[in-house]
Amino acid sequence: MKFLIIPLCTLLIVGGCTATERGATVGGLGGAAVGAAATGNVEGAAIGGAVGAAAGALIGRASEPGDCIYRARDGSRYIAPCP
């Protein structure tokens, strides 16, 4: 029973997050797991978690509902509400 409390609390906390925050969380956890499995030490898990969190946040940010990514005439990109 004790082992179910932490995952359930985690699901409740993540349920209130934005897509960017959820992406960063899932990416960080997945990256840490892969880094730990690949290297077998804490440093690999930390690096994998950092890379996974960054990638997950970028993917999550691109999928925010109501926001679109536009490109200006000078080539820069900006985010604004979708039409």
C-alpha positions in Angstrom: 0.0 0.0 0.0 2.8 2.4 0.8 4.3 1.9 -2.7 1.1 3.2 -4.3 1.0 6.5 -2.4 4.0 8.2 -4.1 2.9 7.4 -7.7 -0.6 8.5 -7.0 0.5 11.8 -5.5 2.8 12.3 -8.4 0.0 11.8 -10.8 -2.2 14.3 -9.0 0.6 16.9 -9.0 1.5 16.5 -12.6 -2.2 16.6 -13.6 -2.4 20.3 -12.8 0.7 21.2 -14.9 0.9 22.7 -18.4 2.0 20.7 -21.4 5.5 22.2 -21.1 5.8 21.2 -17.5 4.5 17.7 -18.1 6.9 17.3 -21.1 9.8 18.4 -18.9 8.8 16.0 -16.1 8.4 13.0 -18.4 11.5 13.8 -20.4 13.6 14.3 -17.2 12.4 11.0 -15.7 12.9 9.1 -18.9 16.3 10.7 -19.6 17.5 9.9 -16.0 16.4 6.3 -16.4 18.2 5.9 -19.7 21.3 7.7 -18.4 21.5 5.5 -15.4 21.0 2.3 -17.4 23.6 3.3 -20.0 26.3 4.4 -17.6 25.5 2.7 -14.3 26.3 5.8 -12.2 24.6 8.9 -10.8 26.4 11.3 -13.2 25.0 9.6 -16.2 21.5 9.7 -14.7 21.9 13.4 -13.9 23.1 14.3 -17.4 20.3 12.1 -19.0 17.7 13.8 -16.8 18.9 17.3 -17.7 18.9 16.5 -21.4 15.6 14.7 -21.2 14.0 17.6 -19.3 15.2 20.1 -21.8 13.9 18.1 -24.8 10.6 17.3 -23.1 10.0 21.0 -22.3 10.7 22.0 -25.9 8.3 19.3 -27.2 5.7 20.2 -24.6 5.9 23.9 -25.3 5.3 23.3 -29.0 2.1 21.4 -28.2 0.5 24.1 -25.9 -3.1 24.5 -27.0 -4.0 27.9 -28.4 -0.5 28.9 -29.2 1.2 28.8 -32.7 4.8 29.4 -33.7 5.2 32.0 -36.4 8.2 33.2 -38.4 8.7 36.9 -38.9 10.1 38.4 -42.1 13.5 38.7 -40.6 13.6 35.0 -39.9 13.0 35.1 -36.2 10.3 32.9 -34.6 7.7 34.0 -32.1 4.7 32.4 -30.3 1.3 34.0 -30.5 -2.3 32.8 -30.1 -3.6 30.8 -33.1 -6.3 32.3 -35.2 
